[in-house]
């Protein structure tokens, strides 16, 4: 394995573009160890994930970090329960639908093994459009446009109409984060102690390109409805002659997966109760539905590269403390719903009162030059001001999230800490509209995000990676050595009340 990693790093370093400096080379070497094919995508609860977790713990220990998990060890076990659809046969009338390509489902403890129900097209699924939907599965256009029903409003209206389920069309008009097909798999993972969801209401998602398979007896073709729905034009509602029939093979099992938690004690005893937590998620998707013949979702940039950056920071310190304690956390279960970080916040291995701030690393894509950095939490706490000062000193501009409709602030592991009242920041590579960087960004979200193509062979901008890594090192040093702890701004709507 080490030879394969060395060859991969050698090829990437010697390829087109500027060569990596020594620090970036070591960072990429660790990224390669965590996301090569032998790590099997580090799926939550898998043996491969545990191998990756042990590697992270060993590397942090070698760098002088101390264990801070359960019982004086490196790990914090997160018990989980998984419900998965392992096989599905689905038809709309006489037409077969391909599971994970035409549609997917979010299963729960009450998902039936067999479904046989009429179909009803409800447009945007406003309440007045669903008069004849009782007992049906309702097809709704999943628009994100302001002034039209939200996802919660659509489901409320469909339930109120007496329908048995909702089939939401993944909106191709949502250009900031286009739908991704196929889905890797259909699984729901929860904490093991969560109350089982026994609601039989069906929640499914439909590929917009597959709507025509449901409309064989309708004069208005599916592509017209998709075009009108994507642009926010008025949509009709009507019953379909076709029935929706499906059989599902459902597997339930208990699984467990560990967070990796370590601490570098601080040098100033007066700041011992003001630790800075550095986090990134170790889990990926693992094996899933093939894309272009590849079924291994390596998760190189999401998020192996930034667990590797935590390791690299520890290695650069060689056990030398900052003034404050610094916690290193590699989370499990992020891709299944922030399960590792939520578990830690609910069952901390150290008092949350001793954690003064969180710097999270996720959603980072060094695939174009780093001239602009989106900072989640930029205006919410002093951490945003620290990020601004460090970035500006490196010639990098900062901005608030220009795409709040994606809700990225709440989609990664800093969010449970913010909910618990702890200031936090997270970062995304930014771009100026209409630039080549935007084209690269959009293309990656279509072809790389949560796909097997997020691997070690994808195009990288290693200078941009080095620029961000340098920003991260300086930010951690500034925050961990500041005499004052991170503090919420009084104007932040997220601050504790």
Secondary structure, DSSP 8 states (H G I E B T S, - for coil): -HHHHHHHHHHHHTSSS----HHHHHHHHHHHHHHSGGGGGGBTTSHHHHHHHHHHHHHHHHTT-EE-SGGGSSEEEEEEEEEEEEEEEEEETTEEE-BTTTEEE---TT--SEEEEEEEE-TT--GGG-TT-TTSEEEEEE---TTS--HHHHHHHHHHTT-SEEEEEE-TT-GGG---SS-S-EEEEEETTS-------EEEEE-GGGGGGG-TT-SS-HHHHHHHHHTT-----EEEEEEEEEEEEEEEEEEEEEEEEEEE--S-GGGTT-EEEEEEE--B-EEEEEETTEEEE--IIIIIHHHHHHHHHHHHHTT---SS-EEEEEES-GGGTSHHHHHHHHS-SS-GGGEEEEEE--S---SS--SEEEEETTTTBHHHHHHHHHHHHTT-EEE--S-GGG-GGGSSTTHHHHHTT-EEEEEEE---TTSHHHHHHHHHHHHTTTSTTSSTTS---HHHHHHHHHHHHHHHHHHHH-SS---B-TT-TTS--
